[in-house]
Amino acid sequence: MDKVQNNKAWFLVLPVLVLVAFSAVIPLMTVVNYSVQDTFGNNVFFWEGLGWFQEVLTSERVHAALGRQLAFSGIILAIQIPLGIAIAICMPKRGFWASVCLVLMALPLLIPWNVVGTIWQILGRTDIGLVGYALDKVGISWNYARNPVHAWVTVVIMDVWHWTSLVALLAYAGLQSIPQAYYQAAKIDQASRWKVFRYIELPKMQGVLLIAILLRFMDSFMIYTEPFVVTGGGPGSATSFLSIDLVKMALGQFDLGPAAAFSIMYFLVILLVSWVFYTVMTNLDKAEGR
Amino acid sequence: MAVTSDTYTPATRSISFPKVQTRHVVMVLYLLFMLVPIYWLVKMSFQTNREILGGFTLWPQNPTLDNYRVILTDSSWYMGYVNSITYVVMNTVLSLAVALPAAYAFSRYRFLGDKHLFFWLLTNRMAPPAVFALPFFQLYSSVGLFDTHIAVALAHTLFNVPLAVWILEGFMRGVPKEIDETAYIDGYSFPRFFVKIFMPLIASGIGVAAFFCFMFSWVELLLSRTLTAVNAQPIASIMTRTVSASGLDWGVLCAAGVLTIIPGALVIYFVRNYIAKGFALGRV
């Protein structure tokens, strides 16, 4: 759609700008402020320069948290994206059962994150939880509170349960927009099911899949509540992802300087991914001729 | 979204039969995987704590509503729901009120810095709440808003306003510009046109945006927990505090969890075709 050049449109945007400036810019400036200063208490601050950034960049604790975070995001993307596509292909295309599937699949997406944590915390227990009890019966003494591997498996399965439907719903939306003529052409060419997927469905889903990957990467990259409720970041710090570690540092130990420097670098990563996301979105809009 | 596409059926019938079976099996298994954990929560909410800890059962032996009774009569529990709903509704109204004109501006006009502004909004949707927890705590403490509903409502605008702007912009682009022009020729002023003609046209978009603002504010824990203590404590935070206490009553905890799922479950049917669109910020 052709847009009209009109700088008066700023008046319509102004309320958003004021509100988001209050809830985003002021806090962010506070963070920047802390990241370059040190204090001995009593609100007396002095200039620290880039010291905190150096400390955070060389801190083994932060490196370990970043490593865990990347591993976690990588694992869940590797599971959720293929699984989501498979589910989308298996879903009924329309009618009553399509609605039933949509509603049931979307349920986990709408559950408060701490309740998601509670659900899996209970399920993994050997005394009262279905999964823990079943595993115990087959001879695996499941203990996500003590065993780091068990904790990881629990957190990963929880995230797969929580978010795979999002990937599936996005892929499903992509599949729905493929015109019937494509399938008919493939039928005439006697293309195999795999070829239909590879050469028709996958290219047509490319845009939505990129959105799905970026959304899942972003949201897993800032995951806090679910692992916090299930494992509290433990055992030890086995499941302390970036957000959990940051909250421990900022609100637990009140290490303002390092926490602020950590926050800023965290935010820069977010900025980078957001930019990729934005570019993908704009290109997608252009491709659709909107 | 086109609904005309049909199931792909392979060339020969002999192959098509087993294929259909596989899809059904996969779908049923996946839906079971989705539903069993929820069933478990619901099941435990109908059991007394003694029955839960007494022995492993697949369904409640003596279904009881005691857990729900505890929550609905104890003010330290049910006030959590009241607090959550209060700030969530405040946040939804606030987000939509500021997002509607802004989304209209983004969908209809080019103006100085529009692309940068739109991108900046996105970065706020993507921002980790953990980064903002401490500065928010200090900001709202210093202006005397700590432990009030409005503090949480304002804090949640951080990600909900960008979300609402993006979703609404996606819907508004679908409305032809000729409608705006005709209305102006007919002598409508901008506010009157916007409320009388434009808003009814994107009613479903407003509904979807409201639903997602409600949802994302409802499910959030970190900011709402950091910004409240007693008076505005949300249900999510009450639940996590109970977890750390000794002598935990699992039945009541599960009942509290089930009650938090209900608002989403009630409206999910109406938004089922927009869930993907909403999560993908109005694109798709």
Interface residues (C-beta under 8 A of the other chain):
Chain A: M1 D2 K3 V4 Q5 N6 N7 K8 A9 W10 L12 V13 P15 V16 L17 L19 V20 F22 S23 A24 I26 P27 L28 T30 V31 A86 I87 I89 C90 M91 P92 K93 R94 S99 C101 L102 V103 L104 M105 A106 L107 P108 L109 L110 I111 P112 W113 N114 V115 T118 I119 W120 Q121 I122 L123 D127 I128 G129 L130 Y133 W161 S165 L166 L169 L170 Y172 A173 G174 L175 Q176 S177 I178 P179 Q180 Y183 A186 K187 Q190 S192 R193 V196 V208 I211 A212 L215 M218 F221 M222 Y224 T225 F228 V229 L242 S243 I244 L246 V247 A250 L251 L256 A259 S263 Y266 F267 I270 L271 V273 S274 W275 F277 Y278 M281 L284 D285 R290
Chain B: M1 A2 V3 T4 S5 D6 T7 Y8 T9 P10 A11 K19 T22 R23 H24 V26 M27 Y30 L31 F33 M34 L35 V36 P37 I38 W40 L41 M44 I52 L53 F56 L58 L94 A97 V98 A99 P101 A102 Y104 A105 F106 S107 R108 Y109 R110 F111 L112 D114 L117 F118 F119 L121 L122 T123 N124 M126 A127 P128 P129 A130 V131 F132 A133 L134 P135 F136 F137 Q138 L139 L154 A155 T157 L158 V161 P162 V165 R173 K177 M215 W218 V219 E220 L221 L222 T226 A236 M239 T240 V243 W250 L253 C254 G257 T260 I261 G264 A265 I268 Y269 R272 N273 I275 A276 K277 F279 A280 L281 R283 V284
